[in-house]
Amino acid sequence: MKHNLKITALLLGMFIITQFIGIYVVNYYMPADKVLPFGLDPPQLQTASEYAGLFPWIIFAFVVAILLLFLFTKLKLEFILKAWFFVVICLALTISFIAILPVKAAIIALVIAIPFAIVKMSGKSFLVHNFTELLIYPGIAAVFVPLLNIWTIIALLVLISVYDVWAVWHSGIMQKMAKYQIHTLKVFSGFFVPYFSRKVKEQISRWKKTLSETQLKKKKIKVNVAILGGGDIVFPIITAGVMLKTLGLTPAIFVIAGATVGLAYLFVAAEKRKFYPAMPFITAGILAGILASYLIF
């Protein structure tokens, strides 16, 4: 098991909560009279050919975004990256707040979102970081769900899974990007849970009995970090949202269940201190959920 049972359960719990928040937010924006704020409302697609025609442009947009991210990182343009993340966080939180809070005005939702984004970008509170993560990906999913149907989301999942395998096991780019975000940008796109191992906790307990508070502060303490990338969170929400608009709520829940089982299997089978691409496991669970929903319904 990659992390202890408590941390594994915490990550899975946050994952599941985000998925259901995502379903709620996506469902809120489905009626024609509910539009996304600040001109983000996507085109209304009807036919399979319209979805297929738009799909290459979605792939192109993802490729451009990834290349820009790599370029800005290579050039160490932290200010641009932080500004980019800040804008995305504010917009995504605003979309979710409009759906969840009683006040539906976009400006008010944005005013509420900005302080959360500022605290998140400071990197000083992992509680605020994870709280905002619960709402960011539902907001992002609400933008992409109208642009995809079942066949295009399946194709996107396969492509993302292939990229994830290459980025983690072959090039190592994903690990470098995660370390860069955590240590340099002080903001990570995904769940972030620091914790002490049992041995470290026992060591700290012994130190407390023999060392003064000043001496204790000078000790170097190893902190483990459990992370789950943002892509691993948002793509199941998008898929569940596509199933929701196409077949209804129960098939969407099947997708969430499949994604959760796939992720849980990875956490249990993974070894400590090794990096794994999560999307292939999540995608396998999602596809099983989609197949089960078609067979049953």
C-alpha positions as CSV (number, residue, x, y, z in Angstrom):
1,M,0.0,0.0,0.0
2,K,1.4,3.4,-1.0
3,H,0.1,5.2,2.1
4,N,-1.3,4.1,5.4
5,L,-4.9,3.2,5.6
6,K,-6.0,6.5,7.2
7,I,-4.3,8.6,4.5
8,T,-5.6,6.3,1.7
9,A,-9.2,6.6,3.1
10,L,-8.8,10.4,3.3
11,L,-7.7,10.7,-0.3
12,L,-10.5,8.4,-1.5
13,G,-13.0,10.3,0.6
14,M,-12.0,13.7,-0.9
15,F,-12.0,12.1,-4.4
16,I,-15.6,10.8,-3.9
17,I,-16.9,14.1,-2.4
18,T,-15.4,16.1,-5.3
19,Q,-17.1,13.7,-7.8
20,F,-20.5,14.3,-6.3
21,I,-20.0,18.0,-6.0
22,G,-19.1,17.9,-9.6
23,I,-22.3,16.1,-10.6
24,Y,-24.3,18.7,-8.7
25,V,-22.5,21.7,-10.3
26,V,-22.7,20.2,-13.8
27,N,-26.4,19.4,-13.3
28,Y,-27.0,23.0,-12.2
29,Y,-25.7,24.4,-15.5
30,M,-27.5,21.9,-17.7
31,P,-30.8,23.9,-18.2
32,A,-30.7,26.3,-21.1
33,D,-31.5,29.3,-18.8
34,K,-28.4,28.6,-16.7
35,V,-25.2,30.0,-18.3
36,L,-21.6,30.1,-17.1
37,P,-20.3,33.5,-15.9
38,F,-18.0,35.9,-17.8
39,G,-18.8,34.6,-21.2
40,L,-17.5,31.0,-20.6
41,D,-20.7,29.4,-21.8
42,P,-19.7,26.8,-24.5
43,P,-21.5,26.3,-27.8
44,Q,-24.6,24.1,-27.7
45,L,-23.8,20.9,-29.6
46,Q,-26.5,18.5,-30.8
47,T,-25.3,16.0,-33.3
48,A,-22.5,13.4,-33.2
49,S,-20.8,15.1,-36.1
50,E,-20.6,18.4,-34.2
51,Y,-19.0,16.6,-31.2
52,A,-16.6,14.8,-33.5
53,G,-15.7,18.0,-35.3
54,L,-14.9,19.9,-32.1
55,F,-12.9,17.0,-30.6
56,P,-9.6,17.8,-32.4
57,W,-9.8,21.4,-31.2
58,I,-10.1,20.2,-27.6
59,I,-7.1,18.0,-28.0
60,F,-5.2,20.9,-29.6
61,A,-6.1,23.1,-26.7
62,F,-4.9,20.5,-24.2
63,V,-1.6,20.1,-26.1
64,V,-1.1,23.9,-26.3
65,A,-1.8,24.3,-22.5
66,I,0.7,21.5,-21.6
67,L,3.4,22.9,-23.9
68,L,2.9,26.4,-22.4
69,L,3.1,24.9,-18.9
70,F,6.4,23.2,-19.8
71,L,7.8,26.3,-21.5
72,F,7.0,28.6,-18.6
73,T,8.5,26.1,-16.2
74,K,11.6,25.7,-18.3
75,L,12.1,29.4,-18.5
76,K,11.3,29.7,-14.7
77,L,8.5,32.3,-15.4
78,E,6.9,31.7,-11.9
79,F,5.0,35.0,-12.1
80,I,3.1,34.0,-15.3
81,L,2.4,30.5,-13.9
82,K,1.1,31.9,-10.7
83,A,-1.1,34.4,-12.5
84,W,-2.4,31.6,-14.7
85,F,-3.2,29.4,-11.8
86,F,-4.8,32.3,-9.9
87,V,-7.1,33.2,-12.7
88,V,-8.2,29.5,-13.3
89,I,-8.8,29.0,-9.6
90,C,-10.9,32.2,-9.3
91,L,-13.0,31.3,-12.3
92,A,-13.5,27.7,-11.3
93,L,-14.4,28.6,-7.8
94,T,-16.8,31.3,-9.0
95,I,-18.6,28.7,-11.3
96,S,-19.0,26.3,-8.3
97,F,-20.0,29.0,-5.8
98,I,-22.8,30.2,-8.2
99,A,-24.2,26.6,-8.3
100,I,-23.8,26.0,-4.5
101,L,-24.4,29.3,-2.7
102,P,-27.8,31.0,-2.4
103,V,-26.5,34.1,-4.0
104,K,-26.3,33.6,-7.8
105,A,-24.6,36.8,-8.8
106,A,-21.3,36.1,-10.6
107,I,-19.6,39.2,-9.1
108,I,-20.5,38.2,-5.6
109,A,-19.3,34.7,-6.2
110,L,-16.0,36.0,-7.6
111,V,-15.5,38.3,-4.5
112,I,-16.0,35.2,-2.3
113,A,-13.6,33.2,-4.5
114,I,-10.7,35.6,-4.5
115,P,-9.7,35.4,-0.8
116,F,-9.7,31.6,-1.1
117,A,-7.5,31.8,-4.1
118,I,-5.1,34.2,-2.4
119,V,-4.7,31.9,0.6
120,K,-4.4,28.9,-1.6
121,M,-1.6,30.6,-3.7
122,S,0.3,31.5,-0.5
123,G,0.8,27.8,0.2
124,K,0.4,28.3,3.9
125,S,-2.7,26.3,4.6
126,F,-3.2,22.8,3.3
127,L,-6.7,22.8,4.7
128,V,-7.7,25.7,2.4
129,H,-5.8,24.1,-0.4
130,N,-7.8,20.9,-0.2
131,F,-11.1,22.7,0.5
132,T,-10.7,24.7,-2.7
133,E,-9.7,21.6,-4.7
134,L,-13.1,20.1,-3.8
135,L,-14.7,23.0,-5.7
136,I,-12.2,23.8,-8.5
137,Y,-12.6,20.7,-10.5
138,P,-16.4,20.7,-10.5
139,G,-16.2,24.3,-11.9
140,I,-13.7,23.2,-14.7
141,A,-15.9,20.2,-15.5
142,A,-19.0,22.4,-16.0
143,V,-17.1,24.1,-18.9
144,F,-16.1,20.9,-20.7
145,V,-19.1,18.6,-20.2
146,P,-21.2,20.4,-22.9
147,L,-18.4,19.9,-25.4
148,L,-18.2,16.1,-25.2
149,N,-20.4,13.1,-25.8
150,I,-19.8,9.5,-24.7
151,W,-17.5,8.6,-27.6
152,T,-15.4,11.7,-27.5
153,I,-14.9,11.5,-23.7
154,I,-13.8,7.8,-24.1
155,A,-11.3,8.8,-26.7
156,L,-10.1,11.6,-24.5
157,L,-9.7,9.3,-21.5
158,V,-7.6,6.8,-23.6
159,L,-5.3,9.6,-24.9
160,I,-4.9,11.1,-21.4
161,S,-4.1,7.7,-20.0
162,V,-1.4,7.1,-22.7
163,Y,0.1,10.5,-22.0
164,D,0.0,9.8,-18.2
165,V,2.0,6.6,-18.7
166,W,4.6,8.3,-20.8
167,A,4.9,11.3,-18.5
168,V,5.3,9.2,-15.3
169,W,7.1,6.0,-16.3
170,H,9.1,7.1,-19.4
171,S,9.9,10.8,-19.3
172,G,9.5,11.5,-15.6
173,I,8.0,14.9,-16.5
174,M,5.0,14.5,-14.2
175,Q,7.2,14.0,-11.1
176,K,9.4,17.0,-12.0
177,M,6.3,19.1,-12.5
178,A,4.8,18.0,-9.2
179,K,8.0,18.9,-7.3
180,Y,8.3,22.2,-9.1
181,Q,4.7,23.2,-8.2
182,I,5.1,22.1,-4.5
183,H,8.6,23.5,-3.8
184,T,8.9,26.5,-6.2
185,L,5.3,27.7,-7.0
186,K,4.0,26.7,-3.5
187,V,0.8,25.6,-5.1
188,F,-0.1,22.1,-6.3
189,S,-3.0,21.2,-8.7
190,G,-4.5,18.3,-6.9
191,F,-5.0,17.0,-3.4
192,F,-2.1,17.5,-1.1
193,V,-1.9,15.8,2.3
194,P,1.3,16.0,4.4
195,Y,1.7,13.4,7.2
196,F,4.3,11.7,9.4
197,S,5.1,8.0,9.2
198,R,4.7,5.9,12.3
199,K,8.5,5.8,12.9
200,V,8.8,9.6,12.7
201,K,5.9,10.0,15.1
202,E,7.6,7.7,17.6
203,Q,10.9,9.6,17.1
204,I,9.1,13.0,17.8
205,S,7.5,11.5,20.9
206,R,10.9,10.4,22.2
207,W,12.4,13.9,21.4
208,K,9.6,15.6,23.3
209,K,10.6,13.7,26.5
210,T,14.3,14.6,26.3
211,L,14.7,17.8,24.3
212,S,13.6,21.4,25.0
213,E,11.2,23.1,22.7
214,T,14.1,25.2,21.2
215,Q,16.1,22.0,20.5
216,L,13.1,20.3,19.1
217,K,12.5,23.1,16.5
218,K,16.1,22.7,15.2
219,K,15.5,19.0,14.4
220,K,15.0,18.0,10.8
221,I,11.8,16.0,10.5
222,K,10.9,14.1,7.4
223,V,7.3,14.7,6.2
224,N,5.6,12.3,3.8
225,V,3.2,13.8,1.2
226,A,0.2,12.0,-0.3
227,I,-0.9,13.6,-3.5
228,L,-3.5,13.1,-6.2
229,G,-3.1,15.1,-9.4
230,G,-5.9,17.4,-10.6
231,G,-6.3,15.5,-13.9
232,D,-7.0,12.4,-12.0
233,I,-9.8,14.2,-10.3
234,V,-11.4,16.2,-13.0
235,F,-11.6,13.7,-15.9
236,P,-13.9,11.3,-13.9
237,I,-16.1,14.3,-13.1
238,I,-16.3,15.3,-16.8
239,T,-17.1,11.7,-17.7
240,A,-19.8,11.4,-15.1
241,G,-21.2,14.7,-16.3
242,V,-21.4,13.5,-19.8
243,M,-23.1,10.3,-18.7
244,L,-25.5,12.5,-16.6
245,K,-26.6,14.6,-19.6
246,T,-26.8,11.5,-21.9
247,L,-28.2,8.7,-19.8
248,G,-29.1,10.1,-16.4
249,L,-28.0,10.1,-12.8
250,T,-27.6,6.4,-12.1
251,P,-25.1,5.8,-15.0
252,A,-23.2,8.8,-13.8
253,I,-22.9,7.2,-10.4
254,F,-21.7,4.0,-12.0
255,V,-18.8,6.0,-13.5
256,I,-17.9,7.5,-10.2
257,A,-18.0,4.1,-8.6
258,G,-15.8,2.6,-11.3
259,A,-13.3,5.5,-11.1
260,T,-13.2,5.1,-7.3
261,V,-12.6,1.4,-7.5
262,G,-9.8,1.9,-10.0
263,L,-8.1,4.5,-7.9
264,A,-8.5,2.4,-4.7
265,Y,-6.9,-0.5,-6.5
266,L,-3.9,1.7,-7.4
267,F,-3.5,2.9,-3.8
268,V,-3.6,-0.6,-2.5
269,A,-1.3,-2.2,-5.1
270,A,1.2,0.7,-5.3
271,E,4.6,0.5,-3.5
272,K,5.9,3.2,-1.2
273,R,8.1,6.0,-2.7
274,K,7.3,5.1,-6.2
275,F,5.3,7.2,-8.8
276,Y,2.4,5.7,-10.7
277,P,0.2,7.0,-13.5
278,A,-3.3,7.1,-12.0
279,M,-5.3,7.7,-15.1
280,P,-4.9,4.2,-16.7
281,F,-6.4,2.7,-13.5
282,I,-9.1,5.3,-13.2
283,T,-9.9,5.0,-16.9
284,A,-10.3,1.2,-16.6
285,G,-12.7,1.7,-13.8
286,I,-14.6,4.4,-15.7
287,L,-14.9,2.2,-18.8
288,A,-16.2,-0.7,-16.6
289,G,-18.8,1.7,-15.1
290,I,-19.9,2.9,-18.6
291,L,-20.2,-0.7,-19.8
292,A,-22.1,-1.8,-16.7
293,S,-24.5,1.1,-17.1
294,Y,-25.2,0.2,-20.8
295,L,-25.7,-3.5,-19.9
296,I,-28.1,-2.7,-17.0
297,F,-29.9,0.3,-18.4
